[in-house]
Amino acid sequence: MSDDKTTHFGYQEVPVEEKQQRVRAVFDSVASRYDLMNDLMSAGVHRLWKRRTIELAGVRRGQRVLDLAAGTGDLAQKFSKIVGPDGDVVMSDINEAMLSHGRERLVDEGVVGNIDYAIANAERLPFADNSFDCVTIGFGLRNVTHKQFALNEMFRVLRAGGRALILEFSHPVSRPLSRAYDLYSFTLLPVMGKLVAGDAESYRYLAESIRMHPDQDTLLSMMEQAGFERCSYFNMTGGIVAIHRGYKL
């Protein structure tokens, strides 16, 4: 990033105010095929990554959870069952098309009563200080323009004793895996996006945005800078994905 007026959109450098619009266009384009593409891209392994995130969250009955960049609601749906009727889950996304698609899916599956929906920018959350027991963001932080702002906001809205979890594509820990992953990402992924979602460019952006995202240790330091303590991360699938966790003590 050359200055505070530009930022990365994949490998491109664009004006800060333009990135949010471009990210919105990506997810507007892929919303209807998002779940199918997730299954195809990861051969279904994304379900295991999300299950592990749920386990590490340690959410209990009656608690309040905020799921940022909630997409079609995979995490929110599971949290809704865990917190029960006395708890509350807020499913939030900056993208209206994704949130609408997720809400329709959850309503169709009977997830009602303890789940709310909010269109919100992770950099400026419309929630009070100390109002959630757990905040999660799954595969969304890399799309945020100012990631440190989002981490600061996650810390702000957490109650004392609460925890934040970040599930995100990361950096493979071995060179052979990294090479194979690059080949897959830049060759097969755009073709798959074209055939299934009718959009090769959005999935080319996905591959590029993953490479521009901070590595595991850098993101850990950013969480500590936001105020989180007892920070740690858990590599999944050789570091292709990592789950970061931090506490507000």
Stockholm file with secondary structure:
# STOCKHOLM 1.0

chainA/1-249         MSDDKTTHFGYQEVPVEEKQQRVRAVFDSVASRYDLMNDLMSAGVHRLWKRRTIELAGVRRGQRVLDLAAGTGDLAQKFSKIVGPDGDVVMSDINEAMLSHGRERLVDEGVVGNIDYAIANAERLPFADNSFDCVTIGFGLRNVTHKQFALNEMFRVLRAGGRALILEFSHPVSRPLSRAYDLYSFTLLPVMGKLVAGDAESYRYLAESIRMHPDQDTLLSMMEQAGFERCSYFNMTGGIVAIHRGYKL
#=GR chainA/1-249 SS CCSTTEEEETTEEEEHHHHHHHHHHHHHHHGGGHHHHHHHHHTTTHHHHHHHHHHHHTCCTTCEEEEETCTTCHHHHHHHHHHCTTSEEEEEESCHHHHHHHHHHHHHTTCCSSEEEEECBTTBCCSCTTCEEEEEEESCGGGCSSHHHHHHHHHHHEEEEEEEEEEEECCCSSHHHHHHHHHIIIIIHHHHHHHHHSCHHHHHHHHHHHHHSCCHHHHHHHHHHHTCEEEEEEEEGGGTEEEEEEECC
#=GC SS_cons         CCSTTEEEETTEEEEHHHHHHHHHHHHHHHGGGHHHHHHHHHTTTHHHHHHHHHHHHTCCTTCEEEEETCTTCHHHHHHHHHHCTTSEEEEEESCHHHHHHHHHHHHHTTCCSSEEEEECBTTBCCSCTTCEEEEEEESCGGGCSSHHHHHHHHHHHEEEEEEEEEEEECCCSSHHHHHHHHHIIIIIHHHHHHHHHSCHHHHHHHHHHHHHSCCHHHHHHHHHHHTCEEEEEEEEGGGTEEEEEEECC
//
